[in-house]
């Protein structure tokens, strides 16, 4: 049996690609920014804050939770969400390492 396409890349490359794929939607960026700006877990209705349908927000939160960057807890009838700080810092480190690579080229283009 042949190898899958992801197996030919390093774990770091696969992880970076997964994170970027999930983060590549403006609604998910808006959700993350809203949670970050609250400086606390949020339990209020994201539908009212972001103007998106509940089903849409739920789907985006599911994707953010899948990569571990957001976590949620159920408190009574509401679900509270917050940034998973360890995953946030890990993602920040991976992105910094990627963008801090030296890209000086001699005599090209």
C-alpha positions in Angstrom: 0.0 0.0 0.0 1.3 3.5 -0.9 2.0 6.2 1.6 -0.5 9.0 2.2 0.4 12.4 1.0 0.8 13.7 4.6 3.3 11.0 5.4 5.9 12.5 3.1 6.0 15.7 5.2 7.5 16.3 8.6 5.2 16.4 11.7 6.0 20.1 11.9 4.9 20.8 8.3 1.7 18.8 8.8 0.9 20.6 12.0 1.5 24.0 10.6 -0.6 23.2 7.5 -3.5 21.9 9.8 -3.4 25.0 11.9 -3.3 27.4 8.9 -6.1 25.5 7.2 -8.4 26.0 10.3 -7.3 29.6 10.8 -7.8 30.5 7.1 -11.4 31.6 7.6 -12.3 35.2 8.6 -15.1 34.0 10.9 -12.7 31.9 12.9 -10.3 34.8 13.1 -13.2 37.0 14.3 -14.2 34.4 16.9 -10.6 34.2 18.2 -10.2 37.9 18.3 -13.4 38.4 20.2 -12.5 35.8 22.8 -8.9 37.2 23.1 -10.3 40.8 23.5 -12.6 39.7 26.3 -9.5 38.7 28.4 -11.6 36.0 30.0 -13.7 33.0 29.1 -16.9 34.0 27.3 -20.2 32.6 28.1 -22.4 35.1 26.2 -23.9 34.6 22.9 -21.5 34.9 20.0 -24.4 35.1 17.6 -25.3 38.6 18.9 -21.6 39.7 19.0 -20.6 38.5 15.5 -23.8 38.6 13.5 -23.5 35.0 12.3 -26.0 32.2 12.5 -25.8 29.9 15.5 -25.1 26.9 13.3 -22.3 28.7 11.5 -20.6 29.7 14.8 -21.0 26.2 16.1 -19.3 24.8 13.1 -16.4 27.2 13.3 -16.0 26.6 17.1 -15.9 22.9 16.3 -13.0 23.4 14.0 -11.2 25.6 16.4 -11.7 23.1 19.2 -10.5 20.3 16.9 -7.0 21.9 16.7 -7.2 22.6 20.4 -6.8 26.4 20.2 -10.2 26.9 21.8 -11.7 25.0 24.7 -15.2 25.0 26.0 -17.1 24.0 29.1 -20.8 23.6 29.8 -22.1 25.7 32.6 -25.9 25.1 33.0 -27.5 26.0 29.8 -24.6 28.0 28.4 -21.3 26.9 27.0 -18.2 29.0 27.9 -15.2 29.3 25.6 -11.7 30.4 26.1 -8.3 30.3 24.4 -6.2 27.3 25.3 -3.0 29.3 26.2 -0.6 26.4 25.7 -1.8 25.7 22.2 -1.9 29.4 21.4 1.8 29.7 22.5 2.8 26.6 20.6 1.0 27.9 17.4 2.8 31.2 17.9 6.1 29.5 18.2 5.5 27.4 15.0 4.5 30.5 13.0 7.4 32.6 14.3 9.8 29.8 13.4 8.3 29.6 9.9 8.3 33.3 9.2 11.7 34.0 10.9 13.5 31.9 8.3 16.2 33.7 6.4 15.1 34.2 2.8 18.0 36.1 1.3 18.6 35.0 -2.3 21.5 35.9 -4.5 20.9 36.9 -8.1 17.5 35.4 -8.5 14.5 36.9 -10.3 
